[in-house]
Amino acid sequence: MQINKNKCFSSFLLSLLFLASGLTQGQELSASEEAVVAAEAQRLVEAYYDYYYERNPQALATEIFTLPWFTLGANGIVARSTEEENLEFFKSAIQGLVDRGWNRSIFTTKNVCVFGAGSAIVSGTNTRTRTDGSIMSVGGVSYIVGITDSGWRINSFSSHAPNKVVRCNVE
């Protein structure tokens, strides 16, 4: 299936605008409301890591991401737009990690930036460990998440240096 990169990039930009729309509308959350959103966003990212540890590509392909969803990294933006494409991606990714001796990945949340009642960025580090307990890699990663009709979903994520953290300053 040929993906129209301009259409996917436009969808990505619209998604970011949608996620930030709470800010442009002046939406204020109480500290307790913000804490609930932060906890829900963080739970989604933890579920993502749990499914990886369980080696469950079906759940990863159908329960975690919006369609389309995007990865942003050293090679630019990559879009995935179907559950079938997700399933193949996660099967391959899990197998590739297992082939290299991977046991699990542990996400350590460094910050959750809540935009509004339905959107946030969860930023932290991903520590991959091998079956012998040694560390395979440590990398930074930030997830843009939002609420959908199907619940909380990851819209995109970006890898980055482990010492970088997305923060939101209140001005």
Phi and psi restraints in degrees (value plus and minus 20) as a CYANA .aco file:
   2 GLN   PHI    -104.2   -64.2
   2 GLN   PSI     106.2   146.2
   3 ILE   PHI    -116.0   -76.0
   3 ILE   PSI     109.6   149.6
   4 ASN   PHI     -96.9   -56.9
   4 ASN   PSI      85.5   125.5
   5 LYS   PHI     -83.8   -43.8
   5 LYS   PSI     -56.5   -16.5
   6 ASN   PHI     -84.4   -44.4
   6 ASN   PSI     -61.5   -21.5
   7 LYS   PHI     -85.5   -45.5
   7 LYS   PSI     -62.8   -22.8
   8 CYS   PHI     -84.6   -44.6
   8 CYS   PSI     -63.4   -23.4
   9 PHE   PHI     -83.8   -43.8
   9 PHE   PSI     -60.2   -20.2
  10 SER   PHI     -82.2   -42.2
  10 SER   PSI     -61.6   -21.6
  11 SER   PHI     -82.2   -42.2
  11 SER   PSI     -59.9   -19.9
  12 PHE   PHI     -82.0   -42.0
  12 PHE   PSI     -68.0   -28.0
  13 LEU   PHI     -82.2   -42.2
  13 LEU   PSI     -60.9   -20.9
  14 LEU   PHI     -83.2   -43.2
  14 LEU   PSI     -57.7   -17.7
  15 SER   PHI     -81.8   -41.8
  15 SER   PSI     -64.7   -24.7
  16 LEU   PHI     -82.5   -42.5
  16 LEU   PSI     -62.1   -22.1
  17 LEU   PHI     -82.7   -42.7
  17 LEU   PSI     -60.6   -20.6
  18 PHE   PHI     -82.1   -42.1
  18 PHE   PSI     -65.4   -25.4
  19 LEU   PHI     -84.0   -44.0
  19 LEU   PSI     -54.1   -14.1
  20 ALA   PHI    -107.8   -67.8
  20 ALA   PSI     -22.4    17.6
  21 SER   PHI     -81.5   -41.5
  21 SER   PSI     -48.3    -8.3
  22 GLY   PHI     -80.4   -40.4
  22 GLY   PSI     -53.6   -13.6
  23 LEU   PHI     -90.4   -50.4
  23 LEU   PSI     -61.1   -21.1
  24 THR   PHI     -91.4   -51.4
  24 THR   PSI     -41.3    -1.3
  25 GLN   PHI    -110.7   -70.7
  25 GLN   PSI     -18.0    22.0
  26 GLY   PHI      54.5    94.5
  26 GLY   PSI       4.6    44.6
  27 GLN   PHI     -88.8   -48.8
  27 GLN   PSI     101.9   141.9
  28 GLU   PHI    -129.6   -89.6
  28 GLU   PSI     114.9   154.9
  29 LEU   PHI    -132.4   -92.4
  29 LEU   PSI     125.3   165.3
  30 SER   PHI     -91.3   -51.3
  30 SER   PSI     145.5   185.5
  31 ALA   PHI     -79.6   -39.6
  31 ALA   PSI     -58.6   -18.6
  32 SER   PHI     -91.2   -51.2
  32 SER   PSI     -56.9   -16.9
  33 GLU   PHI     -85.2   -45.2
  33 GLU   PSI     -61.8   -21.8
  34 GLU   PHI     -83.8   -43.8
  34 GLU   PSI     -58.9   -18.9
  35 ALA   PHI     -83.6   -43.6
  35 ALA   PSI     -57.6   -17.6
  36 VAL   PHI     -85.6   -45.6
  36 VAL   PSI     -65.9   -25.9
  37 VAL   PHI     -81.4   -41.4
  37 VAL   PSI     -64.7   -24.7
  38 ALA   PHI     -80.3   -40.3
  38 ALA   PSI     -62.1   -22.1
  39 ALA   PHI     -85.9   -45.9
  39 ALA   PSI     -61.3   -21.3
  40 GLU   PHI     -84.9   -44.9
  40 GLU   PSI     -62.4   -22.4
  41 ALA   PHI     -83.2   -43.2
  41 ALA   PSI     -63.9   -23.9
  42 GLN   PHI     -85.8   -45.8
  42 GLN   PSI     -58.6   -18.6
  43 ARG   PHI     -80.1   -40.1
  43 ARG   PSI     -58.9   -18.9
  44 LEU   PHI     -81.3   -41.3
  44 LEU   PSI     -67.1   -27.1
  45 VAL   PHI     -83.5   -43.5
  45 VAL   PSI     -58.8   -18.8
  46 GLU   PHI     -84.1   -44.1
  46 GLU   PSI     -58.7   -18.7
  47 ALA   PHI     -83.0   -43.0
  47 ALA   PSI     -60.0   -20.0
  48 TYR   PHI     -76.8   -36.8
  48 TYR   PSI     -67.7   -27.7
  49 TYR   PHI     -88.3   -48.3
  49 TYR   PSI     -56.8   -16.8
  50 ASP   PHI     -81.4   -41.4
  50 ASP   PSI     -65.0   -25.0
  51 TYR   PHI     -82.7   -42.7
  51 TYR   PSI     -56.8   -16.8
  52 TYR   PHI     -83.2   -43.2
  52 TYR   PSI     -67.5   -27.5
  53 TYR   PHI     -81.0   -41.0
  53 TYR   PSI     -57.0   -17.0
  54 GLU   PHI     -95.1   -55.1
  54 GLU   PSI     -27.4    12.6
  55 ARG   PHI      36.1    76.1
  55 ARG   PSI      32.9    72.9
  56 ASN   PHI    -134.0   -94.0
  56 ASN   PSI      58.1    98.1
  57 PRO   PHI     -84.6   -44.6
  57 PRO   PSI     -47.9    -7.9
  58 GLN   PHI     -83.1   -43.1
  58 GLN   PSI     -67.8   -27.8
  59 ALA   PHI     -85.9   -45.9
  59 ALA   PSI     -59.9   -19.9
  60 LEU   PHI     -80.1   -40.1
  60 LEU   PSI     -60.2   -20.2
  61 ALA   PHI     -93.2   -53.2
  61 ALA   PSI     -45.2    -5.2
  62 THR   PHI    -138.7   -98.7
  62 THR   PSI     -39.2     0.8
  63 GLU   PHI    -135.2   -95.2
  63 GLU   PSI     -25.1    14.9
  64 ILE   PHI    -133.3   -93.3
  64 ILE   PSI     -55.3   -15.3
  65 PHE   PHI    -131.9   -91.9
  65 PHE   PSI     131.6   171.6
  66 THR   PHI     -94.0   -54.0
  66 THR   PSI     144.5   184.5
  67 LEU   PHI    -140.7  -100.7
  67 LEU   PSI     102.1   142.1
  68 PRO   PHI     -95.9   -55.9
  68 PRO   PSI     148.4   188.4
  69 TRP   PHI    -155.5  -115.5
  69 TRP   PSI     142.8   182.8
  70 PHE   PHI    -154.3  -114.3
  70 PHE   PSI     123.2   163.2
  71 THR   PHI    -131.8   -91.8
  71 THR   PSI     119.4   159.4
  72 LEU   PHI    -140.8  -100.8
  72 LEU   PSI     104.2   144.2
  73 GLY   PHI    -177.0  -137.0
  73 GLY   PSI    -178.0  -138.0
  74 ALA   PHI     -79.5   -39.5
  74 ALA   PSI     -49.1    -9.1
  75 ASN   PHI    -115.8   -75.8
  75 ASN   PSI      -6.2    33.8
  76 GLY   PHI      72.9   112.9
  76 GLY   PSI    -168.4  -128.4
  77 ILE   PHI    -120.3   -80.3
  77 ILE   PSI     110.2   150.2
  78 VAL   PHI    -139.5   -99.5
  78 VAL   PSI     110.4   150.4
  79 ALA   PHI    -129.0   -89.0
  79 ALA   PSI     121.6   161.6
  80 ARG   PHI    -145.4  -105.4
  80 ARG   PSI     114.0   154.0
  81 SER   PHI    -145.6  -105.6
  81 SER   PSI     -21.1    18.9
  82 THR   PHI    -154.7  -114.7
  82 THR   PSI     136.5   176.5
  83 GLU   PHI     -83.8   -43.8
  83 GLU   PSI     -55.0   -15.0
  84 GLU   PHI     -84.1   -44.1
  84 GLU   PSI     -63.6   -23.6
  85 GLU   PHI     -82.7   -42.7
  85 GLU   PSI     -61.6   -21.6
  86 ASN   PHI     -80.2   -40.2
  86 ASN   PSI     -66.1   -26.1
  87 LEU   PHI     -79.5   -39.5
  87 LEU   PSI     -66.6   -26.6
  88 GLU   PHI     -83.2   -43.2
  88 GLU   PSI     -61.4   -21.4
  89 PHE   PHI     -80.5   -40.5
  89 PHE   PSI     -69.2   -29.2
  90 PHE   PHI     -91.2   -51.2
  90 PHE   PSI     -55.8   -15.8
  91 LYS   PHI     -78.3   -38.3
  91 LYS   PSI     -68.2   -28.2
  92 SER   PHI     -85.7   -45.7
  92 SER   PSI     -63.6   -23.6
  93 ALA   PHI     -83.8   -43.8
  93 ALA   PSI     -65.3   -25.3
  94 ILE   PHI     -83.0   -43.0
  94 ILE   PSI     -67.3   -27.3
  95 GLN   PHI     -81.0   -41.0
  95 GLN   PSI     -61.1   -21.1
  96 GLY   PHI     -80.9   -40.9
  96 GLY   PSI     -60.9   -20.9
  97 LEU   PHI     -87.5   -47.5
  97 LEU   PSI     -66.2   -26.2
  98 VAL   PHI     -79.7   -39.7
  98 VAL   PSI     -61.7   -21.7
  99 ASP   PHI     -80.4   -40.4
  99 ASP   PSI     -45.8    -5.8
 100 ARG   PHI    -115.2   -75.2
 100 ARG   PSI      -9.3    30.7
 101 GLY   PHI      70.4   110.4
 101 GLY   PSI      -8.2    31.8
 102 TRP   PHI     -87.1   -47.1
 102 TRP   PSI     122.4   162.4
 103 ASN   PHI    -132.0   -92.0
 103 ASN   PSI     -71.4   -31.4
 104 ARG   PHI    -179.3  -139.3
 104 ARG   PSI     144.6   184.6
 105 SER   PHI    -140.0  -100.0
 105 SER   PSI     117.0   157.0
 106 ILE   PHI    -140.4  -100.4
 106 ILE   PSI     103.2   143.2
 107 PHE   PHI    -114.6   -74.6
 107 PHE   PSI     109.5   149.5
 108 THR   PHI    -131.0   -91.0
 108 THR   PSI      93.5   133.5
 109 THR   PHI     -92.7   -52.7
 109 THR   PSI     106.8   146.8
 110 LYS   PHI    -120.0   -80.0
 110 LYS   PSI     -52.0   -12.0
 111 ASN   PHI    -183.8  -143.8
 111 ASN   PSI     126.2   166.2
 112 VAL   PHI    -140.8  -100.8
 112 VAL   PSI     100.5   140.5
 113 CYS   PHI    -121.3   -81.3
 113 CYS   PSI      88.5   128.5
 114 VAL   PHI    -110.2   -70.2
 114 VAL   PSI     103.0   143.0
 115 PHE   PHI    -106.2   -66.2
 115 PHE   PSI     -58.1   -18.1
 116 GLY   PHI    -192.7  -152.7
 116 GLY   PSI    -187.6  -147.6
 117 ALA   PHI     -83.4   -43.4
 117 ALA   PSI     -39.3     0.7
 118 GLY   PHI    -147.0  -107.0
 118 GLY   PSI      -2.1    37.9
 119 SER   PHI    -177.7  -137.7
 119 SER   PSI     129.4   169.4
 120 ALA   PHI    -183.9  -143.9
 120 ALA   PSI     147.3   187.3
 121 ILE   PHI    -139.1   -99.1
 121 ILE   PSI     108.3   148.3
 122 VAL   PHI    -126.8   -86.8
 122 VAL   PSI     100.4   140.4
 123 SER   PHI    -144.3  -104.3
 123 SER   PSI     117.5   157.5
 124 GLY   PHI    -198.0  -158.0
 124 GLY   PSI    -169.9  -129.9
 125 THR   PHI    -144.0  -104.0
 125 THR   PSI     128.1   168.1
 126 ASN   PHI    -132.0   -92.0
 126 ASN   PSI      94.3   134.3
 127 THR   PHI    -125.3   -85.3
 127 THR   PSI      96.4   136.4
 128 ARG   PHI    -116.0   -76.0
 128 ARG   PSI     110.6   150.6
 129 THR   PHI    -135.3   -95.3
 129 THR   PSI     133.3   173.3
 130 ARG   PHI    -111.6   -71.6
 130 ARG   PSI     149.7   189.7
 131 THR   PHI     -82.2   -42.2
 131 THR   PSI     -45.6    -5.6
 132 ASP   PHI    -104.7   -64.7
 132 ASP   PSI     -17.9    22.1
 133 GLY   PHI      72.4   112.4
 133 GLY   PSI     -29.9    10.1
 134 SER   PHI     -94.4   -54.4
 134 SER   PSI     141.7   181.7
 135 ILE   PHI    -107.5   -67.5
 135 ILE   PSI     106.5   146.5
 136 MET   PHI    -103.6   -63.6
 136 MET   PSI     -64.9   -24.9
 137 SER   PHI    -186.1  -146.1
 137 SER   PSI     137.7   177.7
 138 VAL   PHI    -152.5  -112.5
 138 VAL   PSI     104.6   144.6
 139 GLY   PHI    -159.5  -119.5
 139 GLY   PSI     135.3   175.3
 140 GLY   PHI    -105.4   -65.4
 140 GLY   PSI     128.9   168.9
 141 VAL   PHI    -175.7  -135.7
 141 VAL   PSI     122.0   162.0
 142 SER   PHI    -149.2  -109.2
 142 SER   PSI     114.3   154.3
 143 TYR   PHI    -131.7   -91.7
 143 TYR   PSI     108.1   148.1
 144 ILE   PHI    -113.7   -73.7
 144 ILE   PSI      99.5   139.5
 145 VAL   PHI    -144.5  -104.5
 145 VAL   PSI     135.3   175.3
 146 GLY   PHI    -176.6  -136.6
 146 GLY   PSI     143.4   183.4
 147 ILE   PHI    -107.1   -67.1
 147 ILE   PSI     118.6   158.6
 148 THR   PHI    -148.7  -108.7
 148 THR   PSI     159.8   199.8
 149 ASP   PHI     -81.5   -41.5
 149 ASP   PSI     -42.2    -2.2
 150 SER   PHI    -118.3   -78.3
 150 SER   PSI     -13.4    26.6
 151 GLY   PHI      86.5   126.5
 151 GLY   PSI    -188.4  -148.4
 152 TRP   PHI     -89.3   -49.3
 152 TRP   PSI     118.4   158.4
 153 ARG   PHI    -162.7  -122.7
 153 ARG   PSI     131.8   171.8
 154 ILE   PHI    -103.5   -63.5
 154 ILE   PSI     107.9   147.9
 155 ASN   PHI    -112.1   -72.1
 155 ASN   PSI     -55.5   -15.5
 156 SER   PHI    -186.0  -146.0
 156 SER   PSI     143.7   183.7
 157 PHE   PHI    -167.3  -127.3
 157 PHE   PSI     137.8   177.8
 158 SER   PHI    -152.9  -112.9
 158 SER   PSI     113.6   153.6
 159 SER   PHI    -103.9   -63.9
 159 SER   PSI     133.7   173.7
 160 HIS   PHI    -182.7  -142.7
 160 HIS   PSI     157.6   197.6
 161 ALA   PHI     -81.1   -41.1
 161 ALA   PSI     125.2   165.2
 162 PRO   PHI     -84.6   -44.6
 162 PRO   PSI     -40.9    -0.9
 163 ASN   PHI    -107.8   -67.8
 163 ASN   PSI     -17.9    22.1
 164 LYS   PHI    -119.3   -79.3
 164 LYS   PSI     117.2   157.2
 165 VAL   PHI    -155.9  -115.9
 165 VAL   PSI     115.0   155.0
 166 VAL   PHI     -99.9   -59.9
 166 VAL   PSI     105.2   145.2
 167 ARG   PHI    -145.5  -105.5
 167 ARG   PSI     136.2   176.2
 168 CYS   PHI    -142.3  -102.3
 168 CYS   PSI      96.1   136.1
 169 ASN   PHI    -109.3   -69.3
 169 ASN   PSI     117.9   157.9
 170 VAL   PHI    -111.0   -71.0
 170 VAL   PSI     105.1   145.1
